[in-house]
Amino acid sequence: MSTLSLRKSVCSIFVLTYAIIGIPLWGKLTNIYRAPLPREYIKSLNNDKFFDVHVTIPVYIKSDVYKFPDIHEATQIQVNHLLDSKKQNVQWSLEILQFNDTFIELEKEQGREYHIVTLQLDEFVGYNAAYDSKNTVVYFDDPTVARNDLPFFVAQTLVEHTFNVEWGYLSNGDLMLDKHSAVAINYNPDIHLSINLLKGDGSPVDWEIEETLKTYFTPFRRFLSPLVNFTVDTSVVYFNDLNLHSLNNTGNITWTDVSHTIDLSELSSMNYFSEDSALNLAIVFPSKETNPEGFSFVKAEGEQTWESFIVPQWGVLVINKMPLEANTMVSKDYLDAVLYKFANDLFELLGLTTESESLFSPVITIDSFKRIRTLQNINKSVETLWSLIKLTEQFQQMAIPKDVLENVKEVLDTRLDIVEILNNPAKGDDLSWDEALNLSNKMVQRSEEAFFDGQMLKQNFFPQEHKLAVYMPLIGPITIVLFTGFISLFKETEPKLIEKEKSLTEEEKKEVEETEAVGAIEGEDEIN
């Protein structure tokens, strides 16, 4: 093979490699992968987020004295009538069932507890709720039975009192309207609690906080664990009374004055935690040196020498009237009283109640808020997915990684699992509501992971024009050199071919001339 042919072959191989491997590889490297998100399904969910939800709560009814064989059926009719009297934002109902002692005991052994209504004969008509169980007691008298008013009274007690949270959110108000937003923090399943003892001076003190937390607050944390999980840290802070000394010797101090005076900057900057939400309990003692008579604006009542204030969306501030002596041990008895008050305020900070209302029953209220929070999480997750769809449609150059698609699918599958629990009266125990709440928290987490995916955001800030700007300095010179050399190589052979054609033409002319000359000689011979 000649040198020229070899050069042509090598050049052709380079060009083919560039075209067959290089161009597809460049396309692969610069291509934006956009996973196919279920847009239409998410759009339909966003338009009607609870179209397939019908929260069904089973309630078992029993009577201690009289045996009413059809009391559950009569009560069911009255309950349905009350619920139908209001437009429901989310479909919900109570399923009134006849009490089955064997079934309830078996379920209780497995840690499952249901709502129970106990009908108790008494001299008056009324109701009461157990503090530590999901049991509502309805008191009735004989005239109530004679007038056949008992089913309606039971239904009214259940709908307007036992399940007043559902009645308020699902039938009379907006599910997503946070009625306690002025004081309560945003809901988060994991909340950090910082408990700080602050002294205005530097004299050393100690406190029995560890023992108090173990004996008092740990059971309370366990009680709230289906709704929120607390992590706790404690510390003693010296030379800091939150600037409360500036209010001393000032009359007619109100909470507004306190809120405008306190300085929480040091407490906010000294606490580091991984949770997104936090609450604080600050126990403040004045300085022995600057305020030997204590804080004059604190009103002492009896043996209690401190006042408690709720700081909206922050926590609780406990202000003590008198300073501590050096080397004082703050006792467990004192801390028990403080933590008891803090536990009551905690319900308001979590949005479970307001200052103007009290808990009908802590257990029943927490159970209701599990359902409400589950529905709110469903609403929030669907809105997040719809925001993701709108974002990807607005930015066509934005990548949609497979991880985003997997998270979206998981959110939608989890939603179906939650709906199955909410709609099924056979799963109306407290453990089922716990499962639904945990799934909804997971649903929110996955939807936010899909929306804030790092790879997707990174690609959005690296548009197509930037890709060309990055690749052209590399591809441009290679392309120019390769194709210029290819063209030059094949052009290099053209002059030689022309010379060859010219040389062949001259030889042909000589042959023609010789042929003509020979023919002419032969013609002359024939004539002669």
HUTACOR-V481227 format. One record per backbone hydrogen bond with DSSP energy under -1.0 kcal/mol. NH is the residue of the N-H (numbers start at 0). CO is the residue of the C=O. E is the energy in kcal/mol with one decimal. If there is no record, write none. Layout:
nh	co	e
NH	CO	E
NH	CO	E
//
This chain:
nh	co	e
5	1	-2.1
6	2	-2.3
7	3	-2.1
8	4	-2.4
9	5	-2.5
10	6	-2.4
11	7	-2.5
12	8	-2.2
13	9	-2.1
14	10	-2.2
15	11	-2.7
16	12	-2.7
17	13	-2.4
18	14	-2.4
19	15	-3.5
20	16	-2.1
21	16	-2.2
22	17	-2.1
24	20	-2.1
25	21	-2.6
26	22	-2.6
27	23	-2.5
28	24	-2.5
29	25	-2.0
30	26	-1.1
34	399	-2.3
36	34	-1.0
38	36	-2.5
41	37	-2.2
42	38	-2.6
43	39	-2.3
44	40	-2.1
45	41	-2.4
46	42	-1.9
47	43	-1.5
50	47	-1.2
52	49	-1.3
54	90	-2.3
55	421	-2.6
56	92	-2.2
58	94	-2.8
59	114	-2.6
60	96	-2.5
61	116	-2.7
63	118	-2.1
70	67	-1.1
73	69	-2.4
74	70	-2.4
75	71	-1.9
76	72	-1.7
77	73	-1.6
78	74	-2.7
79	75	-2.5
80	76	-1.9
81	77	-2.2
82	78	-2.6
83	79	-2.4
85	82	-1.1
88	169	-3.1
92	54	-2.6
94	56	-2.5
96	58	-3.3
98	60	-2.0
103	99	-2.6
104	100	-2.2
105	101	-2.2
106	102	-2.5
107	103	-2.3
108	104	-1.9
110	107	-1.7
111	106	-2.8
115	133	-2.3
116	59	-3.1
117	135	-2.7
118	61	-3.0
119	137	-2.8
121	139	-3.3
125	138	-1.6
127	136	-2.2
129	134	-2.5
135	115	-2.9
136	127	-3.3
137	117	-2.8
138	125	-2.7
139	119	-2.0
144	140	-1.3
145	141	-2.5
146	142	-2.3
147	144	-1.0
148	143	-2.3
152	148	-2.3
153	149	-2.7
154	150	-2.4
155	151	-2.8
156	152	-2.3
157	153	-2.3
158	154	-2.7
159	155	-2.2
160	156	-1.2
161	156	-2.5
162	157	-2.9
163	160	-1.3
166	162	-2.4
167	163	-2.1
168	164	-2.4
169	165	-2.8
171	166	-1.1
176	173	-1.1
180	177	-1.2
182	179	-1.2
183	179	-3.2
184	348	-2.3
190	228	-2.7
191	276	-2.3
192	230	-3.5
193	278	-2.4
194	232	-2.8
195	280	-2.8
196	234	-2.3
197	282	-3.2
198	236	-2.5
199	284	-1.3
205	327	-2.6
207	329	-2.2
208	206	-1.2
211	207	-1.5
212	208	-2.6
213	209	-2.0
214	210	-2.3
215	211	-2.3
216	211	-1.1
217	212	-2.9
219	215	-1.0
220	216	-2.8
221	217	-2.3
222	218	-2.0
223	219	-1.8
226	223	-1.9
227	223	-2.7
228	188	-2.8
230	190	-1.8
232	192	-2.1
234	194	-1.6
236	196	-3.1
238	200	-1.7
239	198	-2.9
243	240	-1.7
245	242	-1.1
246	243	-1.8
247	244	-1.3
249	246	-1.2
257	253	-1.9
258	254	-2.8
259	255	-1.7
261	257	-2.4
262	241	-1.2
267	263	-2.2
268	264	-1.9
269	265	-1.5
278	191	-2.9
279	313	-1.4
280	193	-2.7
281	315	-2.4
282	195	-3.0
283	317	-3.2
284	197	-2.5
290	286	-1.7
293	290	-1.8
294	320	-2.4
297	294	-1.1
300	303	-1.7
303	300	-1.7
306	318	-2.3
308	316	-2.5
310	314	-2.9
312	182	-2.8
313	310	-2.1
314	310	-2.2
315	279	-2.7
316	308	-3.2
317	281	-3.2
318	306	-2.7
319	283	-2.5
320	304	-2.8
326	203	-3.4
327	324	-1.2
329	205	-3.2
334	330	-1.9
335	331	-2.7
336	332	-1.6
337	333	-1.9
338	334	-2.9
339	335	-2.1
340	336	-1.9
341	337	-2.4
342	338	-2.6
343	339	-1.6
344	340	-2.1
345	341	-2.0
348	344	-2.1
349	345	-1.9
351	346	-2.8
356	353	-1.0
364	360	-3.1
365	361	-2.5
366	362	-2.1
367	363	-2.2
368	364	-2.5
369	365	-1.5
370	366	-1.2
371	367	-2.3
372	368	-2.7
373	369	-2.0
374	370	-2.2
375	371	-2.4
376	372	-2.4
377	373	-2.0
378	374	-2.4
379	375	-2.6
380	376	-2.6
381	377	-2.3
382	378	-2.1
383	379	-2.0
384	380	-2.4
385	381	-2.4
386	382	-2.1
387	383	-1.9
388	384	-2.2
389	385	-2.4
390	386	-2.2
391	387	-2.4
392	388	-1.8
393	389	-1.8
394	390	-2.0
397	394	-1.5
399	32	-2.8
404	400	-1.4
405	401	-2.7
406	402	-2.3
407	403	-2.4
408	404	-2.6
409	405	-2.3
410	406	-2.3
411	407	-2.3
412	408	-2.6
413	409	-2.6
414	410	-2.1
415	411	-1.6
416	412	-1.8
417	413	-2.4
418	414	-2.6
419	415	-1.9
420	416	-1.5
421	417	-2.7
422	418	-2.4
426	423	-1.8
427	424	-1.2
429	112	-1.5
432	428	-1.7
433	429	-2.1
434	430	-2.3
435	431	-2.4
436	432	-2.4
437	433	-2.6
438	434	-2.5
439	435	-2.2
440	436	-2.3
441	437	-2.1
442	438	-2.2
443	439	-2.2
444	440	-2.1
445	441	-2.6
446	442	-2.2
447	443	-2.1
448	444	-2.1
449	445	-2.1
450	446	-2.0
451	447	-2.7
456	452	-2.1
457	453	-2.4
458	454	-2.2
459	455	-1.5
460	456	-1.1
461	458	-1.7
466	462	-1.6
467	463	-2.1
468	464	-1.9
469	465	-1.8
470	466	-2.6
471	467	-2.7
473	470	-1.0
474	470	-3.3
475	471	-2.8
477	473	-1.1
478	474	-2.8
479	475	-2.6
480	476	-2.6
481	477	-2.4
482	478	-2.5
483	479	-2.2
484	480	-2.1
485	481	-2.1
486	482	-2.4
487	483	-2.5
488	484	-2.4
489	485	-1.7
490	486	-2.1
491	487	-1.6
493	490	-1.2
496	492	-1.5
497	493	-1.9
498	494	-2.3
499	495	-2.5
500	496	-2.7
501	497	-2.7
502	498	-2.9
503	499	-2.5
504	500	-2.0
505	501	-2.1
506	502	-2.0
507	503	-2.4
508	504	-2.2
509	505	-2.3
510	506	-2.6
511	507	-2.6
512	508	-2.7
513	509	-2.9
514	510	-2.8
515	511	-2.8
516	512	-2.4
517	513	-2.6
518	514	-2.4
519	515	-2.2
520	516	-1.9
521	517	-2.3
522	518	-1.9
523	519	-1.8
524	520	-1.9
525	521	-1.7
526	522	-1.7
527	523	-2.2
//
